[in-house]
Amino acid sequence: MTAAIDYAALVGAVGDAVVVCDAAGAIIVWNPAAERMFGYAQAEALGQSLDLIIPERLRKRHWDGYQKTMDTGITRYGNDVLRVPAINKAGAALSISFTVGMLHATDGKVAAIASVIRDETAKFNEERALKKRLAELETQLGGQASA
């Protein structure tokens, strides 16, 4: 026999941010990990748009894609991880990765989009530093080869 799952407790216990937005793009779920990651308390985030965490320069692109997903019911980010910049409440840049899941109404239309988000800022910064160091070493070796 399988025990019933308390889905609210599950979302609250997950270490990654879980953010769910309704068809209009308003945040309807914001778990404790989202609070830690982005700095907004649940009460501050609920009812707001994702513009809270989307850098201004990327908002049009995001909302164009969001609307297309709502219209078609199709997303390529259900299985593929999307990596994008984000911002927290203090305005600091983050590097996040996430997947999305479509939540459908009884009529089959998309009613909400759920995202599971991980902060990969430290990893992104480490990779950028390694790439910079590699480029510096390649430049040094290239200079030595021609000498």
N, C-alpha and C positions, 0 to 999 in steps of 0.2 A: 504494500500500500504506500502510495506517495503522499508525503505531507503537503498541505497547502502552502504556497509561497506567499509571503507578505511582500508584494512588489515595492511598496513604499520603503520598507526596511531594506530591501535589496539595493535599491537606488541610493539610499542613504549610506549604505555600508561600502559601496564600491569606491576604490581609491582613485579612479579617474573621474573627471568631471562628467556629469550627465546633465545635458541641457536639452529640453524639449520646447519647440516653438509651434504655435498653432498655425493654421493656414495663412493668417495675416502676418505672421512673423513675430508675434508677441511671445515672450518667454512664459511658459506655463509650468516648467519643472526646472529647478536649479538646486542641485544637491550640495552637501557640505564640501565636497572636493572642488566644485565650481566656486564656492565661496573662497576657499583657500587659494585657488589658482588665480582668480581674477580680482579678488578683494571686495567684491560686492556681497553684502548680506542677501539672503534669499528675499527678504522683504523689499530690498532695493531693486532687485533684478526682475522679480515677477511682474508681468504686464509690460515690461520694457521691450524694446527691439534689440536685436543682436548688435546694433550700432554701439552698444556699451563696450563691446570687445573687438569690434572690427576697425582697423585703422581707416581713417577717412578716405584715403586714396584708393581703398579697395571696396568701399561700400557699394558703388554702382554695380561693379562686377558681381559682387555677392548677391545683391538683390535681383539682378537679371537672372542669375542661375537659380536662385530660390524660386522665383516666379515660374521659370521654365519647368522646374521639378514639380511644383504644385499643379501646373497645367497638364503636364504629360504623365505624372506619376512615375517617372523614370529618373533614376540617379545612377551615376557611375561610381559613387562613393559608398555604396553599401558594402562592397567587398574590398575596394581599393582604398588605401589610406591616403588622405589628402593632407599635405603639409602646407601651412600658411602662416603668415605673421598675424599676431593679435596684440591687443593692448590690455593692460589691467587698469584698475581704478585710478592708480597713481599716474597713469599715462606711460608706464614703462613698456617697452617692447617685449613680446614673448614670441617664441616659435612653438606652434602647436601642431599636433597631428590628430586626425579624427576620422571616424567612419560615421555614416548616418544610417538610420533605419526609418522607413516610411510607416506611419501609423494610419490605417484606413478606417473610414467611417463605415457604417452598415451599407451605405449606397455604393461602396467601393472607391469613392474619391479619397484622395489624401487629406487627412484631417490635421496631421501634425508630422513634424520631422524630429526624430530623436538623434542626438549626437553624443558620442562617447569620445571625450577629448583628453589628450595627454599633453602635458607641458614638456617639450623637448628642448627648451631654451639652452640648458647646460650642454646637452649633446650637440646642438647646432653650433654653439660657440666653440666647443672643442674641435669639431670638424673644420670650422672656418679657420681656426688657429693652425691646425695641422696642414691644411691646404696652403695657407700663407707661408708656413715654414718650408714646405716642400717646394713651393715656387722659388723661395729665396735660395734653397740649396741647389736647385736646378740652375738658377742664374749663376751661382758661384761656380758650379762644375762646368757650365758652358763657357764661362770666362777663362777658366783654367785650361780647358781643352784647346782654346784658340791661342793660348800664350806660348 
